[in-house]
Amino acid sequence: MNAADPATSLAGVALEHPLINAAGTAKSRDDVARLARSPVAAVTVGSITLQPRDGNGGEVYATRPGHAVNALGMPNRGADFYRDELPRMAELTRAAGKPLIVSVAGFSPEEYGALAHLAADAGADLVELNLGCPNVWDDGHQHRIASFDPELVAASVAAAAGASVPIGAKLSPLADPIQLAEVAAALAASAARFVVACNTFPNGLALGTDGRPALDVGFGGVSGAAMKPIALGQVAQLRAALPPEVDLVGCGGVRHGDDIRDLGHAGAAAVGLATAYWDAGEDPGVFGNLLAGWLG
C-alpha cells in the first residue's frame, strides 16, 4: 500500500484505502452507523461472544502520556442479539460502500466455529477470530490467551473454516521468536486468509496517584503509541513467516499518518486503530486526520 495509490485489499475484499477501525470500537447499530459515515475503508464490529458479557467491572480504561491500559473484558450482547442485528449493520456499511468485518471471540474452537458461521450467514464480508484478547477475567481468574498455543490456533481456524467468507486470526504479541514461528506455521497450514497483528500487550499495570492499580482488575492490555515498535516487529516477522497470499492488518500505536506508512513498509495490507479513536472521544474525524497525514 502507498499514498500514491491508496487502494488495497484484504483477503480479496477491496478496500478504498488501508485504514479501518479495530475491534472493540463498534458494538451497536449506532456505532456502525457513525463509522459507516466516517472515512474508514471498512467497519469492524465486535468482538462478539456466544453469551452476553457485561465486561469487567469498575474502572477498565486508564490513559497515560504515550500509552493506555485497558481491561474492557469484551462487553457485548451475545450471539442471539447479533444474529438479528448484523444484517442491519451490513445494510448500513454496504449503503456506504464499505465491507463489514465481524470480530468473534470464543472460549473453545467449537465456539469460534459457531460464531464465525453466524457472522458469515448474517452478512459479514470478513470474519476475524479474536484469539488474542488478554483482558477476560471471571471470578478473579484470567482466561487463557488462545493465540499463545499453536494447536489451539489451528483448531480454532479449522472450526471456522467452513464459513462462507474469508477468515482471519487476531494475535497477541508473540515475544518468543520460536513461538511466533510455530504460530505462523499453524496459520500458514490453515484456512486463515489474513492475520491481525497485534492485540494489546498483556498484563500491563497502570498506577493511580495513590500508587494503587488504576484498573479494578489490576492488569490490562497496553495500547497506544508505546505499542508501535511492537506492532511493527510483529508485522515484519509474520510477513516473513507467512505465505504471501495471507494478508496482514497492522494494529498498535497508530496515531499519525506516518504510522500507516510504516506499517505498510513492514508488510501490512491494512491498518487498524482503536486507542486514538477512544482518546478522541470517539470522534470519527480522527480517521480523516490520519488519512490526510498519510496522503499528504
C-alpha positions as CSV (number, residue, x, y, z in Angstrom):
1,M,0.0,0.0,0.0
2,N,1.2,3.5,-0.7
3,A,-0.2,7.1,-0.6
4,A,0.1,7.5,-4.4
5,D,-2.3,4.6,-4.9
6,P,-4.2,4.1,-1.6
7,A,-6.5,1.3,-2.8
8,T,-5.7,-2.1,-1.3
9,S,-7.4,-5.3,-0.5
10,L,-7.8,-7.7,2.5
11,A,-8.2,-11.4,1.7
12,G,-9.6,-10.5,-1.7
13,V,-12.0,-7.9,-0.4
14,A,-11.4,-4.5,-2.0
15,L,-10.7,-1.5,0.3
16,E,-10.6,2.1,-0.8
17,H,-7.6,2.7,1.4
18,P,-5.9,0.8,4.2
19,L,-7.4,2.5,7.4
20,I,-10.0,0.6,9.4
21,N,-11.3,0.7,12.9
22,A,-10.0,-2.1,15.2
23,A,-12.3,-4.4,17.1
24,G,-13.7,-3.1,20.3
25,T,-14.8,0.3,18.9
26,A,-18.2,-0.8,17.5
27,K,-20.7,-2.9,19.3
28,S,-24.1,-1.3,18.4
29,R,-26.0,-0.2,15.3
30,D,-25.4,3.4,16.3
31,D,-21.6,2.7,16.4
32,V,-21.7,1.1,13.0
33,A,-23.8,4.0,11.5
34,R,-21.2,6.5,12.9
35,L,-18.3,4.6,11.4
36,A,-20.0,4.0,8.1
37,R,-20.3,7.7,7.7
38,S,-16.6,8.2,8.6
39,P,-13.6,7.9,6.3
40,V,-12.8,4.3,7.3
41,A,-12.4,1.8,4.5
42,A,-14.2,-1.0,6.4
43,V,-16.2,-1.2,9.6
44,T,-15.2,-3.7,12.2
45,V,-17.8,-4.9,14.7
46,G,-17.2,-6.9,17.9
47,S,-15.7,-8.8,19.4
48,I,-18.9,-11.0,19.8
49,T,-19.2,-13.9,22.2
50,L,-21.8,-16.7,22.3
51,Q,-23.2,-15.5,25.7
52,P,-23.8,-11.8,26.5
53,R,-21.0,-10.3,28.6
54,D,-21.1,-7.2,30.8
55,G,-17.3,-7.0,30.6
56,N,-15.1,-6.3,33.6
57,G,-16.5,-4.2,36.4
58,G,-15.3,-0.9,37.8
59,E,-12.5,1.2,36.1
60,V,-11.4,-0.5,32.9
61,Y,-9.5,2.2,31.0
62,A,-6.6,4.3,32.1
63,T,-4.8,6.7,29.8
64,R,-1.3,7.9,30.4
65,P,1.1,10.0,28.3
66,G,2.2,7.8,25.4
67,H,0.0,4.8,26.2
68,A,-3.2,3.4,27.6
69,V,-4.0,0.3,29.6
70,N,-7.5,-1.3,29.3
71,A,-9.3,-4.3,30.6
72,L,-12.7,-4.0,28.9
73,G,-13.4,-7.7,29.0
74,M,-15.2,-7.9,25.7
75,P,-18.6,-6.4,26.7
76,N,-21.2,-7.4,24.1
77,R,-24.8,-8.5,23.9
78,G,-24.2,-12.1,22.7
79,A,-24.8,-14.2,19.7
80,D,-28.6,-14.1,19.7
81,F,-28.6,-10.3,19.6
82,Y,-26.1,-10.1,16.8
83,R,-27.8,-12.8,14.8
84,D,-30.6,-10.2,14.4
85,E,-28.5,-7.1,14.3
86,L,-25.7,-8.0,12.0
87,P,-27.9,-8.0,8.8
88,R,-29.0,-4.4,9.7
89,M,-25.4,-3.4,10.3
90,A,-24.3,-4.9,7.0
91,E,-27.0,-2.9,5.2
92,L,-25.6,0.3,6.8
93,T,-22.0,-0.5,5.7
94,R,-23.0,-1.6,2.2
95,A,-25.0,1.5,1.7
96,A,-21.8,3.5,2.4
97,G,-19.8,1.2,0.1
98,K,-17.8,-0.3,2.9
99,P,-17.2,-4.0,3.8
100,L,-18.3,-5.3,7.2
101,I,-15.7,-7.1,9.3
102,V,-17.0,-9.1,12.3
103,S,-14.7,-10.0,15.2
104,V,-15.7,-13.1,17.2
105,A,-14.3,-14.5,20.4
106,G,-14.9,-18.0,21.6
107,F,-13.7,-19.9,24.6
108,S,-13.2,-23.1,22.6
109,P,-12.6,-24.0,18.9
110,E,-16.2,-25.1,18.7
111,E,-17.4,-21.6,19.9
112,Y,-15.1,-19.9,17.3
113,G,-16.6,-22.1,14.6
114,A,-20.2,-21.4,15.6
115,L,-19.6,-17.6,15.9
116,A,-17.8,-17.5,12.5
117,H,-20.7,-19.2,10.8
118,L,-23.2,-16.9,12.5
119,A,-21.3,-13.8,11.4
120,A,-20.9,-15.0,7.8
121,D,-24.5,-16.0,7.5
122,A,-25.6,-12.7,8.9
123,G,-23.8,-10.6,6.3
124,A,-20.2,-10.2,7.3
125,D,-17.7,-9.8,4.4
126,L,-14.8,-10.9,6.6
127,V,-14.6,-12.7,10.0
128,E,-11.8,-12.0,12.5
129,L,-11.2,-14.7,15.1
130,N,-10.0,-12.7,18.2
131,L,-7.5,-15.2,19.5
132,G,-5.5,-12.6,21.4
133,C,-7.8,-10.8,23.9
134,P,-5.8,-10.7,27.2
135,N,-8.4,-8.9,29.3
136,V,-11.1,-11.5,30.1
137,W,-11.5,-12.2,33.8
138,D,-14.1,-14.2,35.5
139,D,-14.3,-14.7,39.3
140,G,-10.9,-13.2,39.7
141,H,-9.2,-15.6,37.2
142,Q,-7.8,-14.5,33.9
143,H,-8.7,-16.6,30.8
144,R,-6.0,-18.1,28.7
145,I,-4.8,-16.2,25.6
146,A,-5.6,-18.6,22.8
147,S,-3.0,-17.2,20.3
148,F,-0.1,-18.4,22.5
149,D,-1.0,-22.0,21.8
150,P,-0.3,-23.1,18.1
151,E,-2.5,-26.2,18.4
152,L,-5.4,-24.1,19.7
153,V,-4.9,-21.5,16.9
154,A,-5.0,-24.3,14.3
155,A,-8.1,-25.9,15.9
156,S,-10.0,-22.6,16.1
157,V,-9.3,-21.7,12.5
158,A,-10.2,-25.2,11.4
159,A,-13.6,-25.0,13.2
160,A,-14.3,-21.7,11.4
161,A,-13.1,-22.8,8.0
162,G,-16.4,-23.8,6.6
163,A,-17.8,-20.3,6.8
164,S,-18.7,-18.7,3.5
165,V,-16.4,-15.7,3.8
166,P,-12.6,-15.3,4.4
167,I,-11.4,-16.0,8.0
168,G,-8.6,-14.2,9.8
169,A,-6.9,-14.5,13.2
170,K,-6.0,-11.7,15.6
171,L,-3.0,-12.4,17.7
172,S,-1.5,-11.1,20.9
173,P,2.2,-10.0,20.6
174,L,4.5,-13.1,20.5
175,A,7.7,-12.1,22.1
176,D,9.4,-15.6,21.8
177,P,10.6,-15.9,18.2
178,I,10.2,-19.7,18.3
179,Q,6.6,-19.4,19.5
180,L,5.9,-16.8,16.8
181,A,7.3,-19.2,14.1
182,E,5.2,-22.1,15.5
183,V,2.0,-20.0,15.5
184,A,2.8,-18.7,12.0
185,A,3.4,-22.3,10.7
186,A,0.0,-23.3,12.2
187,L,-1.7,-20.3,10.4
188,A,0.2,-21.0,7.1
189,A,-1.2,-24.6,7.1
190,S,-4.7,-23.4,8.0
191,A,-7.6,-21.7,6.1
192,A,-6.7,-18.3,7.5
193,R,-6.7,-15.6,4.8
194,F,-5.5,-12.7,7.0
195,V,-3.8,-12.1,10.3
196,V,-4.2,-9.1,12.6
197,A,-1.0,-8.1,14.4
198,C,-1.5,-7.3,17.1
199,N,-3.8,-7.1,20.1
200,T,-2.7,-5.2,23.2
201,F,0.4,-6.3,25.1
202,P,-0.9,-8.4,28.0
203,N,-0.9,-7.6,31.7
204,G,0.5,-4.1,31.8
205,L,0.0,-2.1,35.0
206,A,-1.2,1.5,35.3
207,L,-1.0,3.1,38.7
208,G,-3.1,5.9,40.1
209,T,-1.7,8.9,42.1
210,D,-2.1,6.8,45.3
211,G,0.2,4.1,43.9
212,R,-2.7,1.6,43.6
213,P,-3.7,-0.1,40.3
214,A,-5.8,2.2,38.2
215,L,-7.9,-0.7,36.8
216,D,-10.2,-2.6,39.2
217,V,-9.0,-6.0,37.8
218,G,-5.4,-4.9,38.3
219,F,-3.7,-5.7,35.0
220,G,-4.8,-4.7,31.5
221,G,-3.7,-4.7,27.8
222,V,-1.2,-1.9,26.9
223,S,-2.1,0.1,23.8
224,G,-1.4,3.5,22.3
225,A,1.9,4.9,21.0
226,A,4.0,2.6,23.1
227,M,2.8,-0.3,21.0
228,K,4.1,0.9,17.7
229,P,7.6,-0.7,17.7
230,I,6.0,-3.9,19.0
231,A,3.3,-3.9,16.2
232,L,6.0,-3.2,13.6
233,G,8.1,-6.0,14.8
234,Q,5.2,-8.4,14.8
235,V,4.0,-7.5,11.3
236,A,7.6,-7.7,9.9
237,Q,8.2,-11.1,11.4
238,L,4.8,-12.5,10.4
239,R,5.2,-11.2,6.9
240,A,8.5,-13.1,6.6
241,A,7.0,-16.3,8.0
242,L,3.6,-16.4,6.3
243,P,2.8,-17.2,2.6
244,P,2.3,-14.0,0.5
245,E,-1.4,-14.8,0.0
246,V,-2.1,-14.4,3.7
247,D,-2.6,-10.6,4.3
248,L,-1.7,-8.7,7.4
249,V,-3.5,-6.0,9.3
250,G,-1.2,-3.9,11.4
251,C,-2.6,-2.6,14.8
252,G,-0.8,-0.8,17.5
253,G,0.3,2.7,18.1
254,V,-1.4,4.2,15.0
255,R,-1.8,7.9,15.8
256,H,-0.3,9.7,12.8
257,G,-0.2,9.4,9.0
258,D,3.4,8.2,9.2
259,D,2.3,5.2,11.3
260,I,0.1,4.0,8.4
261,R,3.2,4.3,6.1
262,D,5.5,2.5,8.5
263,L,3.1,-0.5,9.0
264,G,2.8,-0.7,5.2
265,H,6.5,-0.8,4.8
266,A,6.7,-3.6,7.4
267,G,4.2,-5.7,5.3
268,A,0.7,-4.7,6.4
269,A,-2.1,-4.5,3.7
270,A,-4.4,-2.6,6.1
271,V,-4.1,-0.8,9.4
272,G,-6.5,-0.7,12.3
273,L,-6.7,1.6,15.3
274,A,-8.8,1.8,18.5
275,T,-6.9,3.8,21.2
276,A,-6.6,7.0,19.1
277,Y,-10.3,6.8,18.4
278,W,-11.2,6.4,22.1
279,D,-8.8,9.2,23.1
280,A,-10.5,11.5,20.6
281,G,-13.8,10.9,22.4
282,E,-14.9,8.5,19.6
283,D,-14.8,11.3,17.1
284,P,-14.7,9.8,13.6
285,G,-12.7,12.8,12.4
286,V,-9.6,11.1,13.8
287,F,-9.7,8.8,10.8
288,G,-9.8,11.7,8.4
289,N,-6.9,13.4,10.1
290,L,-4.8,10.3,9.9
291,L,-5.6,9.7,6.2
292,A,-4.8,13.3,5.4
293,G,-1.5,13.0,7.1
294,W,-0.7,9.8,5.2
295,L,-1.9,11.0,1.8
296,G,-0.2,14.4,2.3
